[in-house]
Structure formats: C-alpha cells, structure tokens
C-alpha cells in the first residue's frame, strides 16, 4: 500500500488495528484513539490530531485527491491522499526494529487484509463486523449491506 486515499479510510484502518490486534491492547494507554459511532462509522478526533502532528514533522504528506462519492466532510484533511515521506519511512523503520515480532506480524496482516479495499468495501467490513459503531452512520443505507 503506497498511500491511503482519504481520512475516512485511514480512520477505519486505525479502528481495525485498535479492535483486532494485541499490539493495541499492549499500547492502549499510550495511543488510545477512543473511537465512537459517528456519521461514517467509527470516528476519533485524535486521528486528526496525529495526522496534523505527522504532517508538521514531515513524516507524511497530504495531496488533494478527486472528489469521491463519500467526500464532503468539512475539514482540511477530508479530501486528501496520505503518503509516507522518506523521513517518515526512516522513523517507521526505527520503530519496527524495536517492535515485538508478533506485533509486526499483526500490523502487517491488518494492512494486507484491509489496505487495498475500496472505501465502500472497508466500510462494509467495519459496519458488518462492528455494528455498534455504525449506529450513527449517515451512509449505512447507501452501502446496501447484506442483512439490512
């Protein structure tokens, strides 16, 4: 996965890491996002704070992307594609070196399982697997999920 298209997709990937990895259980006190149900499913304001921090550090860059079917959230990160910079790659590789091997495997599996899904496919996974986080969704009906 070279980049992540849109903050909504990034939110959902981080949500899945939080829900499905022991890595998160280990570091929960340090990096808890505290996701809550919102207009497009699980949402955390802390994700925006962390994105701004990484952008200021030069670890990632955000470039405008074309309007997608789910675009239109009112903030400066809503319609961006996020890519890691060479500086960010260096930081990430240093972090990976100190990460327990089982956590490296878990994070790799999350990215491999979900990273290449379209936003609507990813939302379907999240809404189906974690329905409590879809209760406030304004787009759930548009997704036409099985079982609804």
N, C-alpha and C positions, 0 to 999 in steps of 0.2 A: 504494500500500500504506500504509494508515493506521497499522497496528500489526503486530506479529509475535506470533502465538499460540504461546507455548512456547519454552523454551530449546533444545529439541531442534531445532526448525525454524530457530532463529537459528544454532545450531552448523552446520547443514548449509548454510545460505546463505553463511556466512562461509567454510566449506570450499570451496564452489564459487567464491567470489571468489578464494580462495588458489590454486585449481587452474586457473582458466580466464581469468585476467586478467594482462596485462603490468603493470598497476598493482601487483599484489602482488610481481612479480619486482623491480620498481624499489624498493619499500619493505620488502622481506622482512626485512632486518636490523633494522628499526625495529619491525615489527609481526608478526613470525612467530608463528603460533599453534601450530605443531608438532603438527598433528592426528595421531592414531594410531587404529588399529582398536579399537573398544570395543563395549559391549553393544548400542548402537543405531547402529553405524556410526562414522564419523569423529568423534573427540572431542578436545577440548582444554580442559584446566583453565584456561588463560589466558583463554578466553572468559568464564568465571565471574568471574575477577579484573577484567576490563574492565567487565563488567556492574555489578559492585559499585561500581567507580570512577565510572561514568556515573550510577548511582543516587545516590551520595553527592554528586556535583556538581550534581544536579538536572537533568541533561541528558535523562534518560529517567525514566519512571515505570513501575512494575510493578503490575498489578492482578490479583487472583485470577481464574482462569477455571474453567469447569466441568471436571470430570474428563473427559479424553478417553480413547480406547481405549489410548493408549500412555503414559498418566500413571503416576506411581508412583516416579519417581526420588527418592531420599532427599536432598533439599536444599531450601533456602528459595526457590529460583528455578525449581523444576521445573514448577510448575503456574501460571505467570504469563503474562500478556499484556503485551508491552513496547510502549510508545508514547513518541514523542519529545515533549518539553515545548517551550514557546516558547523557553526558554533554550537547549535542545538544537538547535532549528531555527536560532537565531541563530549558534551555534557551527558548525553544519553549513554554513550558507550562507557563512560566512567561509572555511571550509576549501575549499569548492567553488571559490571565487574564485581561490585560489592553486593549484588542481589543474590539471594539464595537460589540455587539451580531450579528448585521446584517452582519458585515464583516466576522465574524467567520462562519456564515451560508454560505455566498457566497464562501469562500475559500474551505469549506468542500464540497460544491456542485461541484466545479470545479474538485477537486480530485476524488470524487465519479463518476463523469461523464466521465472523461478522463484518470484517473490514471492507470486503468487496461487495457487500449487499447494497442495493439502492436504498435511498432513504425510506421509501414506502415499504420495502421488504424488511428493513431493520425495525421500523415502527410495528409492523405486523408481528415480528418475533417478540418485541418488548410487550406489546399490548396483549398478546396471547399468553405469554409466559408469566406476566406480572400484571394481571388485570386491575389490581388495586391502584396501580399508578396511571391507569387510563381513564379513571372516573371523571376527570375534569377536561378530558380531551375535546377540542372543538372540531377535530378532523377524523375522529374514530369512524363516523358513518361513511365518510368518503373512502376509507380504506376497504370497506366491504369485507370484513374479516369473517372467516368461517365460524359458524356457531353463533353469530349475532342475529 
